[in-house]
Amino acid sequence: MARKPRAIPEINAGSMADIAFLLLVFFLVTTTMDTDKGLRVKLPPYPDPNSPPPTSTQNDRNVLEVLVNFNDELLVEKQPLNIEELTNITKEHLQNEGRNPKYSDKSEDAIVSLKNDRGTSYERYLEVYNELMRAYNEVRDEYALKKFNRKFSDLPEKGKSYKEVKDKYPLKISEAEPESYGK
């Protein structure tokens, strides 16, 4: 007896799209996305390409120059410096109030100019930036403790005392490429 060839049964694919959609929704709902973490820095507004860059009328003594070269060497006011000393020098610059002619006239006018060579490692940049931020935080804390008997971080952000401390020691860190780059 000869067998009749059997027809191959077809797979019902009508619900495959539904299953794929449900799996996609499941993975979207249960997966967490990593958010980029970095430095919280307020960037300046994008400059108008048709207008010349603004010129600074800042007194030279109000600007503390911090340079990190391509060898990750730290220079402050063109003098080599250990990273451990950067916080104290920055604090002295911010709190000078005109006493030392090397540093700022007033705390409100003090600027820290951070310049990095393109060869500077990211780790060294972060070390230097952290030391500068530490100096600002310590100066603000000292002033707030003296004036309000509380640390700056403990003051209410919407309060007058918080604004007074920020006005006394505004965060002014200017970042730019060194002048010698590209010459």
N, C-alpha and C positions, 0 to 999 in steps of 0.2 A: 504494500500500500504506500502510495506516494504521499508525502506530506505536502500540504499546502503552505507556501511561504507566508509567514506571519507578518503583518504590518508592524512596523516599529512604532511604539506608542510615543506621542509627542508630550513634551513637558509643558504644562500650563505656565506660561510666563506672564500672564496678566497681572499677577500681584507682585512681580519682581520690582517694579518701579516703586510700589508702595513700601516694600521692605527696605529698599535702598534709601528712600526718603526718611523712613523712621530711624534707620541706623545713623544717617547723617545728622538728624535732629538730636538723637541721643548723644553722639560724640560732641556736638557743638555745645550742648547744655552741660555736659559733665567735664569738659576740658577747661582748664584754666590757662589763661594767656599770661606769659611773662611780660611785665612792663619794663621798659628801659629805665634804668636808674642812672643818674648822673648828678652833676652839680646843679644846684638851683641858682641860676644866674639870670638876672634881668638883662636882656640884651637891649642895646639902643635901637631906636627906630631905624628902619632901612633908609639910607641916605638917598637924596634926589641926585641922580647921575648928572644932571645939568648944572647943579650948583657946586661951588668949590667947598671943600671940607672946612668946618669952622676952625678958626685959629684960637689957641688958648692964650689967655692973658694972665695965666697963673704965675705967681712969683715962684722962682726956681726952688727956694727953700721950703715951699709948701709941698713939693713933690719928692717922695722917697722912691728912688729908682732901684728896682729889684730886677736883676737879669739872671736868667738861667741859660747857659750856653749849650752848645751841642754835646759837650762832654759831661753834662749835668752838673757843672760847677756853678755855685751860687755867688753872685757878685751883688753887693749892696753899695750904692754910690761909687761904683767902679772899684770896690775893694773886696777881695775874697772874704767869705764869711761862712761859718759852720751853720747848718740848718738849725741847730739848737739855740743859736743866738738871735735868729730872725724875729721871734716873737718879742723879745725884750727891746730890740732896736725899733720895731714897728710901734710898740707901745710908747716908747720914748718920743718918737716922731708925732704920734697922735696927741699925747698929753703935754707937749712942750710949752705951748702958749707963749712962744716968743723968747723963752729964757736962753736956750742954746741956739746960736746963729746957724747951726747946721740943720736944724729941724724946723717944723712949721711955726708960723706966726700964731695961728689959732686952730683949735681942734676942728672947727667947722670948715676950715679951708684945706685941711690936710688931705693929701691924695697919695695913694700908693700906686706907682706905675710898675706893673708886672710885665716883663718882656721875656718871651721865650723864643729860642732859636727853633727852627724846624726840626733839628736833630734831638731836641730835648725829649727824654723819655716821659711817657704819660705818668709813670709812678713818681718821678721827680717833680713833675708839674703839680701833681696832687699833694705831695709832701709840702711844697712851698705854699700852695694855695691854702692848705689846712692850717699852716702856721700863721698866715696872714689873718685868716678868719678867727683863729684862737686869740690873736692880739686884739682884734676888734671886740670879741666877746668878753675878754677879760677887762678891757678898758670900760666897756659899757657896764659890766657887773660892778666894778669898783665904784664908778660914778653913782650908779643906782643904789648901792649899799650905803654910800656916804650921804646921799641926798634923801632917799626914801626908805632906808633900812630893809631893802629887799633886793634880791638879784634882778637883773634885767629880764631874765627869762621868766620870773615869777610875776612881773607886772602885767596887768591886763592890756591886751593889744590895742584896745579902743580907748584906753585912758590917756589923760593929759601927761601923766608921768612917763609913760612909754614913749610918747611923742617927744617929750623934752629930752630924754636920753638919746633918742635917734637923731634929734636935731643937733644935740651937742657933739655927737660922734657919728656923723653920717657915713655909711659904708661907701667909700669911694675907692674902688680898685679899678684902675685903668689897665686894659690889656691890649698890647700891640706887638707887632714884629719889631725887632731891633732895627735901628736906622741903617746899620751896615749891611743888612740883608739885600741882596740883589745888586750890590755895587761892585 
